[in-house]
Amino acid sequence: MKSYFFTINMNYAECDTLYHNTIRYVVVQDNQGKNIQLKKSHVLKFLTPQGIKGNFRLDVDENNSFKDLKRIG
C-alpha cells in the first residue's frame, strides 16, 4: 500500500460548486508535488460549515486504486 499526504483549504462557497456542478473529480497536489485525482464523494465527506480544511492521507493499493482517505490534522 502507498500513501500520499496533502492539504485542502477550500471555503464553503468553493465546496458548494462541487454540489451544484457536474464535477466528478477533485485534483489535489500532494506534499511532493504530484497531482492526484479523487472522486468528489471521497472529499465531500469532510465538508463542514467552514468548508474542507486540513491535512489528509490518501491510501491506495498497488494499482493506485483508492483504499482510504483520512484527515490527519
C-alpha positions as CSV (number, residue, x, y, z in Angstrom):
1,M,0.0,0.0,0.0
2,K,1.2,3.5,-0.8
3,S,0.2,6.8,1.0
4,Y,0.0,10.3,-0.3
5,F,-0.1,13.4,2.0
6,F,-1.7,16.7,1.1
7,T,-3.6,19.7,2.4
8,I,-7.0,21.0,1.4
9,N,-8.1,24.5,2.2
10,M,-11.5,25.2,0.5
11,N,-14.1,27.5,2.0
12,Y,-17.7,26.6,2.0
13,A,-18.5,28.6,-1.2
14,E,-15.9,26.8,-3.1
15,C,-17.3,23.4,-1.9
16,D,-20.8,24.5,-2.8
17,T,-19.7,24.4,-6.5
18,L,-19.0,20.7,-6.1
19,Y,-22.6,20.0,-5.3
20,H,-24.1,22.1,-8.0
21,N,-21.9,21.3,-10.9
22,T,-21.3,18.2,-12.9
23,I,-17.8,18.0,-11.4
24,R,-16.9,14.4,-10.7
25,Y,-13.3,14.7,-9.5
26,V,-11.2,16.9,-7.4
27,V,-7.5,17.3,-8.2
28,V,-5.1,17.9,-5.3
29,Q,-1.3,18.2,-5.2
30,D,0.5,16.1,-2.7
31,N,3.3,17.3,-0.5
32,Q,5.8,16.1,-3.1
33,G,4.2,18.0,-6.0
34,K,2.3,15.1,-7.6
35,N,-1.3,15.7,-8.8
36,I,-3.8,13.3,-7.6
37,Q,-7.4,12.9,-8.8
38,L,-10.0,11.9,-6.3
39,K,-13.8,11.3,-6.7
40,K,-15.6,14.2,-5.2
41,S,-17.6,11.9,-3.0
42,H,-14.4,10.9,-1.1
43,V,-13.7,14.6,-0.4
44,L,-17.2,15.8,0.4
45,K,-17.5,13.6,3.5
46,F,-15.1,16.0,5.2
47,L,-17.3,19.1,4.5
48,T,-18.1,21.3,7.4
49,P,-19.8,24.7,7.6
50,Q,-16.3,26.2,7.2
51,G,-15.6,24.1,4.1
52,I,-13.0,21.4,3.7
53,K,-9.8,22.2,5.6
54,G,-6.9,20.1,6.9
55,N,-4.1,17.7,6.2
56,F,-5.1,14.4,4.7
57,R,-3.6,11.0,4.0
58,L,-4.7,9.0,0.9
59,D,-4.0,5.3,0.9
60,V,-4.0,3.4,-2.4
61,D,-3.3,-0.2,-3.3
62,E,-0.5,-1.4,-5.7
63,N,-2.8,-0.5,-8.7
64,N,-3.2,3.1,-7.3
65,S,-6.9,2.3,-6.6
66,F,-8.5,4.1,-3.7
67,K,-8.4,2.4,-0.3
68,D,-8.9,5.1,2.3
69,L,-8.8,8.9,2.9
70,K,-8.3,10.3,6.4
71,R,-7.9,13.7,7.9
72,I,-4.7,13.7,9.9
73,G,-4.6,17.2,11.2
